[in-house]
């Protein structure tokens, strides 16, 4: 598929940074998959988290899915496909239920690259849920997002570079719902000196240690209502 997807490189000034050769574009699975990294998702975030995610994803979709499965995260690989010159799926699958947590995704079962699923699962277990328990004293029961796979340009601007979403290589986080029914959203709660704002900024900062590109309301107008979370080798966090 790599030969069929023609993506231009991007600079940090763009609203989203699609995969470039330096970021690790879709690649074929190796002939012999490496063993699953069974402890990846349950390991605390440290300076090696991003590189461990990249290694697990680089071992091929079977080994990547096994790393998720070892942590009781359901990930069902889907066939590679090309939808246009800049849009398609490779090393991707459906991220379904995580049996190791009570937090569920809404909408459920999004399609994303396995690397994105790994990074998101680490972030959910090692950042989002612990931060909510510490700050609010209760569990996150739902994580709201605005989607993963979309054949579009950066910020939907005509003539702009293809978004990482055109490869299902990003997820846009909108907010969470707590066990008591309270909803915390990037759109409503990012600003100010509140527990909600402190929670959102903390999980944004943690995401910067897990994903390659993290874009928040601090970056530009198109990201006022969500966090753009995209794995990759070159970190850019705003």
HELIX and SHEET records of a PDB file:
HELIX    1   1 UNK A   49  UNK A   58  1                                  10    
HELIX    2   2 UNK A   61  UNK A   70  1                                  10    
HELIX    3   3 UNK A  114  UNK A  123  1                                  10    
HELIX    4   4 UNK A  124  UNK A  128  3                                   5    
HELIX    5   5 UNK A  129  UNK A  136  1                                   8    
HELIX    6   6 UNK A  154  UNK A  156  5                                   3    
HELIX    7   7 UNK A  164  UNK A  167  5                                   4    
HELIX    8   8 UNK A  186  UNK A  189  1                                   4    
HELIX    9   9 UNK A  195  UNK A  207  1                                  13    
HELIX   10  10 UNK A  221  UNK A  223  5                                   3    
SHEET    1   A 3 UNK A  73  UNK A  77  0                                        
SHEET    2   A 3 UNK A  92  UNK A  98 -1                                        
SHEET    3   A 3 UNK A 110  UNK A 113 -1                                        
SHEET    1   B 2 UNK A  81  UNK A  84  0                                        
SHEET    2   B 2 UNK A  87  UNK A  89 -1                                        
SHEET    1   C 4 UNK A 104  UNK A 106  0                                        
SHEET    2   C 4 UNK A 140  UNK A 145  1                                        
SHEET    3   C 4 UNK A 171  UNK A 178 -1                                        
SHEET    4   C 4 UNK A 183  UNK A 185 -1                                        
SHEET    1   D 6 UNK A 104  UNK A 106  0                                        
SHEET    2   D 6 UNK A 140  UNK A 145  1                                        
SHEET    3   D 6 UNK A 171  UNK A 178 -1                                        
SHEET    4   D 6 UNK A 227  UNK A 230 -1                                        
SHEET    5   D 6 UNK A 213  UNK A 215 -1                                        
SHEET    6   D 6 UNK A 236  UNK A 237  1                                        
END                                                                             
